[in-house]
Amino acid sequence: MVLFLPALMAAYGPIDKAVGHFRRYDKRMVTKLVEGIPLRIEKMSYLNLLGLLGWFWYAKVSRSTRQSDVLISIYNRLVPVVDWVERRVGTPIGLSLLVVLRKSI
């Protein structure tokens, strides 16, 4: 099972609420949620550090419920470079949390 989750409650803001998010997750929270069920975590990593910076701006500074089309366009141009770096270096935090679960035997 693959989960792609919104990460880090500190980033929760008006845009999250507008798109139907009730919470954001961190690694500890996911680990706890998986305890006691017949799944084990194969991989868990944060993604999109750059996106987290923009999300914080909108969630905490501007309190906007919409994202900027201009900033999304700029971000989309940067994604290939950011993705290349993140795949090689990893990120300690990010806008999203990728979780790969496998059925326990």
N, C-alpha and C positions, 0 to 999 in steps of 0.2 A: 504494500500500500504506500502511495506517495502522497504526502501532505505538503501544500505550499501555503504557509500561514502568515498572517500579518504579525510582525515581531515587535516586541518591546512596548509595554504599557506606557512608558514615559512618552512615547510618540503618539499616543491616542489623542485624537482631536476631532474637530467638527467634520472633516472629510470622512473619517472613519464612520462616524455616526450616519452621515449622509449616504454612504454606500452599504450600510447594514452591518458593519462590524460591531460586536458587543465588547470585544476585548482584543488585546494583542498578546502574543505568547512569547515566552523565553524558553531556553533549553531546560531549565529546572522544572518549569510548569509542565512541559511536554513529558519529561521523564516521569514525573509524578502521575500524570494522567495514564501513562502506559502501564504503570505498576498494577499487577493483579489481573491483567488481561493476557491472553495467549499470543502476544506480539512482542517482538524485541526490536530495538532500534538498531538499524544497520548503519545509518548515516544521519547526521543532524548538523546543519551548518547555516550560518547567517549569510544572506546575500544582499547586495545592493546598498553598500555603504553610502555611495553618492546620493541615491534616492532618499536615504534616511535624512540627510542634511536638508534637502528641499522639503520633505514632509514635515520636519521639525519647524521650519520656517512658517509653513502654512498652518500647522496645528497650534503652535505656541505663540508665534509673533503676530501673524496677520489674522488669526482666528477665522480664516476663510473656509467656506464650505465647498469651494470650487478650486480646481487646479488651473494654473495659468497655461494657456495654449502655447504661448511663446516659450516658457520654461520647459514644457514638455518637449517641444521641438528641439531645443538645445540639448536637453537630456538625451533624447533619442539619438542624436549625433555622437554623444559621448559614450553610449552604452557599449559599443564594440571594444573600445579601449579599456573601459572600467571592467568589463567582463573578462577580458584577457588577463588583467592584473589580478582580479579576485580569484580566478581559477588557479593561478600559480602561487599566490601568497595567502589567500584566505582572508577573512575579515572577522574581527572580534565581535562586531555588532553589524546589524544591517536592518533594512526596512522589512525584509521577509525572512522567514525561517523555513528551510527545506528539510523535511523529515522523511526518511525512507524506513518503513517498518516491514518486518518479515514475520510470518506466522511461526511461532515457537513449536518445536517438535518435541 
